[in-house]
Amino acid sequence: MKISALERAILVIDSFGKSAETSGLLQGISAEVKIFLTFLFTVTVLSFGRYDGVALVPFFMMLAFLTAASRISFMRIFLRIGAVSPFVIFIGILNPLFDHTNVIFFGIETTGGWASFFSIILKFILTVWCSLLLISTTGFQVIVKGLKTFKIPQILANQFYFLFRYIRLILKEALTLKRAREARLSGERKFDVRLFANLVGTLAVRSIKRADVIYNAMLARGFDGDIPDVHKSRRAGVADFLFLFLSIFCCIFFRFVSIY
Amino acid sequence: MADALISPEVGGVLWAVSAATAVYAARQIAKDKDSKIIPLMGVIGAFIFAAQMINFSIPLTGSSGHIGGGLLLAILIGPHAAFLTMFSVLGVQALFFADGGLLALGCNVFNMGVITCYFVYPFIYKPLVERMPKMRFVITVFAAVLGLQLGAFGVVTQTLLSGISALPFSKFVILMQPIHLAIGLVEGIATALILEFVYKAAPGYFKANAPTQGSAIPKLVLSFAVMAVVCGGLISYFASSHPDGLEWAIGKTIGSEELVAGDSKIIATASDLQSKSAFLPDYSFSEGSAFGEKFGLFGTGFAGLVGGGIVLLLAGGTGFFLLRGRRSE
C-alpha cells in the first residue's frame, strides 16, 4: 500500500532524530560550526557559473567523505534527494530550449542550455545533501540552540521548540482523522474540497483546544511569558576549530583553484 | 523555491529582508504581552504543517491541491504571530525535508510569509472584510489568489535576477502566473471553507487572540520603504552588469542584446509607445540626455530606486485609499 505524505513525514522526523544520536565525525562537531559551514558550503557551491560542472566534483568528494565518516547511509540521503523538488527540474529543463551557445561540459561539446541544466541539478544535489547532513548529524533542538548563537529572536527559537514538540502529535491526529474519513469513503483516497475543509477545520479546532490545555498546564507550572532554556549544547573545543578551519580552507581552495 | 535556483547575492538580500521582518514581528508580539499566543503559535504551526500534507481533488482536472496556509494563519492569529509561525514551518521543511534549502529559506519566507502577512492581509483582506463583512468568502478567495500571484512573481523575479534560468522574463511570467491563478482559486476556496467551519465550530475564539495592529502600520510602511529603496538600489547595481534573461537569451541567439525591429507595424507602434511612456528605458537614463551623460554609471541604481519608489507609491496609495475609506465610514 502506498504511504501518504503524513505517514512519510512522521517516518522522516523519527528517522532523523535517531541518526543524530549515533556516533561519527560530524556528530561530534558543535551545532554552531555545522550551521555556519552549511551556509558557507551552500554559498560557495552557488557562486559557481551557470555552465560549471567539473569544478563541482571536489565538493561531491567532500560530502561523500563526511557522509562516510559520520556513518550516515548514502542510500537514505539519495532517496531523500530524489523525493524533493520537481520544481528545480521543471525550471532547469526549459534552459535547453532557449540557450544554444556552444560550451564544453565535462569534456563534451554541448549547448549552454544542457550545460546549465546539469549544472543546476549538480548544485541542487550538493545543497540538499549538505542540509541533510546537518539535520542527520544534529538533533533539531540542538540546531535551534545553535541558531540562538546567531542571534535569532528568542520568540522564534521558542516557536521552533514548540512546533517541534507538537508536530508529531498533530501529524498523528491528522492521520487518524484522514484514515477515519477514508474508511467511510469506501477506499476512495481523494476528498472533494468541502470534505477537505471540514476535515482540516476539525483539525484546526482540535489544535486550538489543545493549545488552550497546554497554556493552562504551563500557567499551572509557573509560566510567566519566558521559557527557560533547558537544551544544553557543549562549548566549541579544539576539534571544532580545527574542523572549521579545514572546511573553510577546502571551500576556498576548491572554489578558486582549478583541479583540471 | 530551491537553493539551486538562486544566486548567493539574491539569497543574501532576501534573507536580510526576512530576518529583519522576523525581528520586527518578534518585537510586536513581545509588545502585546499576550503569553497565550506562544503555545498557540507552536500548535497551530504544527497544524498548518499537517494540513499542507492533506490533498483534495480539484474538480474536472483529475489533479489535487493543498493549502499554503499563510493567509489562513494571518486571519486566525494575526499577521505578526502568523509570520513567525510561517517562518518556523518553512524552516522545518527546509531542515527536515530539504524542501527549499537553507539559503532559499529567505526567499521562501518572503514569498509566502512577508507578502501574505504584511501585504495581502493588512492592506487587502483586513480593510475589505471590515468594510464588507458579508463578502468574507469572496474576499478570502481574492486575497489568496493575490497572495499566490505575488508569491509566484517573487519566484520568477528571484530566479531571473539570479541568472539561473535562460527562460525569457515574459515567457516565465506567462508560464507561472496562470498556473498559480488556478492554484490560488482552489486554495482560496479551501481556505474560505476552512474559515467558515472554524468560525462555526469555535465562534468568537479568534477575535480575542488576534493581536491588534494599532500604530504599527506607519512604522511598517516606513520599514518597507527603506527595504524597497535598499533592494531596488542594490539589486539594480548587480543587475547592471548582467543583462536580464530575455535580453541574454536573445543576445545569445541572434548576437545582439536588443531585438531588431522588423517591418511589423504593431512592433513599431508598440516600441514607439513604449519609448514615449518609459522615462527610464532599459532601467537607466535615456541615452544622449543631459542626465544620462552626467550620471551614466549611477543610472541603473537610480532607475532601481525610482522603480521601487513607484511600486511602493502605487501599493501604499491603494492601502491608504482603502484605509481612508474605512475611517470615513
Interface residues (C-beta under 8 A of the other chain):
Chain A: S4 A5 L6 A9 V12 I13 F16 T38 F39 T42 V43 L46 S47 R50 R80 I81 V84 S85 F87 V88 I91 G92 L94 N95 F98 D99 H100 T101 G112 G113 S116 I120 I121 K123 F124 T127 V128 S131 L132 L134 I135 F140 I143 I152 P153 Q154 I155 L156 N158 Q159 F160 Y161 F162 L163 F164 R165 Y166 I167 L169 I170 L171 E173 A174 K178 K190 F191 D192 V193 R194 L195 F196 A197 N198 L199 V200 G201 T202 L203 A204 V205 S207 I208 K209 R210 A211 I214 Y215 M218 F223 D224 G225 I227
Chain B: M1 A2 D3 A4 L5 I6 S7 P8 G11 G12 A22 V23 A26 I29 A30 K33 S35 K36 I38 P39 L40 M41 G42 V43 I44 G45 A46 F47 F49 A50 A51 M53 I54 N55 F56 S57 I58 P59 S64 I67 L76 L84 T85 F87 S88 V89 G91 V92 A94 L95 F96 F97 A98 D99 G100 G101 L102 L103 T159 G163 I164 S165 A166 L167 P168 V186 I189 A190 L193 I194 E196 F197 V198 A201 A202 Y205 A249 K252 T253
